[in-house]
Amino acid sequence: QDAITHDGRALQSGAITDDQQSYVQSAVTGPGTLTFWWKVSSEANSDFLRFFLDGVEQAAAPAISGDSGWQQKTVSIPAGNHQLRWTYSKDVSASTGADAGYLDQVIFTPNQPTITSPLTAGGTQGLRFTYQIFGSGSPSAFATSPLPAGLSFNSATGLIDGSPTVSGVYNVTIFASNAGGFGQATLVLDFAATAITLAQALDVPADQP
């Protein structure tokens, strides 16, 4: 409805009677930050507008009642999948004011990822090598700067895989991103040269004297 709003249109609780409740819910994947505006017009200390995260009322958004006016709340959402619920509930008797709760401008901002995988790795030229990019904040995509020859990269999973055809130390920039932005770090790859025998070095058969 657009009669009582914070920015032009807001949700209003449904019509209920004594000892009933009305709610709206949504789901998010954290970590991130949730902000919203809410107000209530109700019987003070009896009929409440509440916010729950996974069924638990949050201290960052304590219940409101009476004639509260618009208030903005900010709640930190931990990593993982979560259910958000706003509930307007009435006690067993009496009504005051508009007898409703209102919700407006609900915004969830995912935290941008931070690279959490080790930033050094190594192997040997010509031998199989794998490295997995990990990041906080539930990254949905990955990227790298150019890799040493012989290595490939999966941007969906963040896996570097292959057999390096060169030796040496290489600085590779790795990225992890989600809807909140991206994090980056420098990965140092150190590949040793393949060891060879004296015969290989002299380019003669191993059994030749």
N, C-alpha and C positions, 0 to 999 in steps of 0.2 A: 504494500500500500504506500501511497505518497502523501498522506495527510500528516503523519508524524514521522519525520525522518531526520537523519543527520546530514545527508548529502543529496536528497532528492527522492529516494525510494528506500524503504526498509521493510524487513520482515516483522510481522506482528503475530503474536501467539494466537492460536485458535480459540474459539469460544468454548469455555469450559465452565462447569459448575463446581460447587464445594467438593473438596476431597478428590479433585481430578488434576491432571497435568497435560500440558501441551509441549511438544519438543520439536526441534529440528536438529539433524545430525549430518555429519560429513566424515570423510576419511582422508588422511594425509599420510605421506611417507616422510619421516624425519631423517636427520635432524633439521631443524629450522625454527623460525620465529613466527608465531601467530599473533596478529593484532586484530582487534574488533572494537566497535562502538556498541554500547547497549544502554538501555534505560528501562525503567519500570514505573507503572502507575498502579499501585496496589495497596492493600491493607498492610500498614507498616508492621514489621516483625511477625507477620503471619503468612502472607502470600509472597513467594520469592522467585526471582529469576536467578538461575544457577548455571554454571559452566562445569562440564565434566570432561576429563580426558581418560579414555578407557574405563569409564565408570567411576572415576575418582574425582571428587570436587577439588579444584585447584586453588591453592593459597594465593596465587598471583591474580586470581579473579574471584574474590569472595562473593557470596550471594548478596543480592541487593533487594530491597523492598521499599514500600512507601512511594514517594514521588522523587525519584533519584536525579532526574535530569540526565543528559547524555554523558557517558563516561567512556574513556578509551582504556582498554586493557591489553597487556602484552604478556604472552605466555611462551616459554621455551618448550619446544617439542623435541623429545629425544629421538635417537635413531630408531628406525623400524617403522612398521605400519601401525597407525593409531586411529581410534574413533573419537571424533569430537561431538559433543552434544550440549545444546543449550536447552534448558527446561524451565518453563514457567509452571509452578505448582501452587495449588490453593489448599488451605486447611479446611476444616470441616464446617466452617460457618463464616458468614459476613463477607462483604465486598466493599471496596473503597476505590475511588478514582475510576480510571478507565478499565481497571481489572485486567491488565495485559502487560506483557513484556515485549520489548522491541530490540531488533538486532540489525546492525548496519555495517557496511564497509569491512567485511571479513577478508583478511589478506593473510595468506601463508607464504612466507619467503624461505625457501630452502637455504641452508648454510652452504656456501661454496666449499668445494672439496679441499682437503689438504692431503698431499702425498704422504703416505705412511709406510710404503715399502722401503727397504734398504736402498741407499743411494750409491753403493759401490757393488760391483759384481765383476766376475771375470771367468776366463776359461782359456782354452787352447785353440789356436788356429786349426781349422779343419775338423774339430770335434763338436758334437751337438751341444748347444747352449740354449737355455730358456730363462726368461725373467718375467715375473708377473708384476704389473703395476697395481698397487693397492692405494685406495684413498678413502678418507672419511667423508661423510656427507652423502653416501649412496650415489657415487658417480654413475652416470649413464653412458658416457663415452670417454674415449681416451685418444691421445695423440702423442707423437714424438717428432723431434727434429730428425734429419736424415741419419740412418743407422749405418754402421760399418757394413761393407759388402758381405753378402751371404746371409744376412739376417732379414727376417720379415716381421710384420707387425699386424695384429688384429685390433682394429680400433673399437670394436664392440666389447671385447673381453679384456683388453689391455695386456695381451700376452706377446712378448718378444720371443721369437723362436728361430732356430736355424743353425748353420755351421759357418762361423766367420771364416772368410777366405783371406783375411789380412790379420796381421799382428799389430800390437801397439796399444796406446791408451787413447780413449775417445770420450769426449764430453757430449752427452746426449741430453737434450731438454725433453722432459716427459710432462704430460698434461693429463689432468682428470677433470671432467666437467659435469655439471648438472644444471637444472633450471636456475640455480642461484649464482652461477658463474663458473670459474675454473680456478684450479690450483696448479702450480707448476714447480718443478725442482730440476736440478742437474744430476743426472745419473752418470757416474764415472765407470766406464767399461775398460777392463784391462785384459787383453788377450795376448798370451805368450806365443812365441813362435813355435812351430812344430819341431820337436827334437828329431834329428836325423843321425844315422850311423856314419862312421868314417867312410865306409864303402860308398854310401849315398853321396857324401860330400865330395869324394874323389870320382864319382860316377863310374865305378867299376863293379863287377859282380862280387857279392859278398864272399864266394868261395874261391876267388882268384887270389893267388899269393902276391 
